[in-house]
Amino acid sequence: RNKIGRQSMDQFCNKILQTRNRDQLPPFITIDNVQYAFMTQDGLYFVCTSSSDFAPALTIELLRRIATVIKDCCGELSEETIRINFVFVNEIILEILDFGYVQTTSIDALKPCVYSDIETVKPVPGYELSLRNAVLGPASIKSTTTTIPSDVKSKPISISHSFNSNIESSKEVYVDLRERLNLVISANGSIINSEINGCIEIKSYIQDSPEINLGLPEDLIINSTDRLGYDHGICLNDCNFHESVQLDRFEKERVISMRLPEGEVTVMNYRISDVESNCCPIRLFPFIEQSTNGKTFEISLKLSCEIPSTYYAMNVLVRMPVPKATISVSQPITEPGQSLEYIQSDKVCTWKINRIYGGSHTTILLKLSSNEWLKSSRKEINPISIDFEIPMFICSRFRITYLKINNAIKGSNLTGCLKALPASIFYVSVASIEMNQEKGAAIIVAAHYYFPPSKKGSLGNNRA
């Protein structure tokens, strides 16, 4: 509303660049009487400015929906995508916000108001095969057609009115099953706190919004105070559904029906607490000894991957804080596919492992040197955290039994695609020596499956 000058953008950028730990920056900041609300997604900052107080939850939800609309229309969120579609993105934002007042974030309502064409980012030739070779191995290149690339749903939806638009209207439905596992583990290996947060996301490329039936596990139990007798079932503490989901068949048949608009929608969120101890896919065993001269700490970290041998953990990152009195850290010779980095300014050692297979383990030995250690130096090696990703693996045993598209529109040819994305990315906060009960966090990555559709766009009883 022309109350905030253009210099506010430069002030926000300078604030971000001057902040060392950007992940710890609060989502609401004030600079020179200008209030900023921002969120990050896919490496991009979505920022809202205001000269007066605003509703925090509403503002963050608005930024999230703007990011979702841009991602659905452009196919993906990246700096290159925003650059080549800047006119379209500006037009979308102007339609969503009219003189600072929110109008709508519905793609169906925005379609008649947008006339700019969308340009897709052209992939680098051979990049997809090289990426699959690096992540899944050479055997994945010669795999059957039952597996499709992870960027299969990154194509944009059809929104342009131009007859020269190069975006073809496809009729596909993709289902993503995502989970986030949070664990806090004590020094003796027992689980102090655990929780699984999962969601089911559906991205539809069908403009006619047919009825979609999604089958859930029959042994699903929700909000059961007495879990005796339900050892073989999946117990959810709570769950919620999208407003368009019909729950008429959910209680008896565990089937949800919906008519979704074109684009990506989260149809279900669920939470599971008190996770079993055998659900911990990776464990860390630290051993610390002080030398006889009292000037060196020898730290041995043993990382064990406790999942079936058919799976593997990738992008493993172990962060270990070191005492403030540390002068140097030895750089041992690591195994192939591993690296160690010591950040002197932050007093943190990072151990990176590209891949570790289930049923195997790896060990690294560090030596910390100092002129004089304090009595509290051993306590400063705490907590040790682990970030990693496990494709094609679900800890809670939650699954999607089938996906069925009821084609009620004559003359249309629907393609039924079930792409289950089981993910188990996991941040463990393990304290060595004297344990502190630090909380963990998680990130989500997923693997993709493709099940060939049967007649009438139904996937029958194919299991994910």
Disulfide bonds with the S-S distance in Angstrom:
none
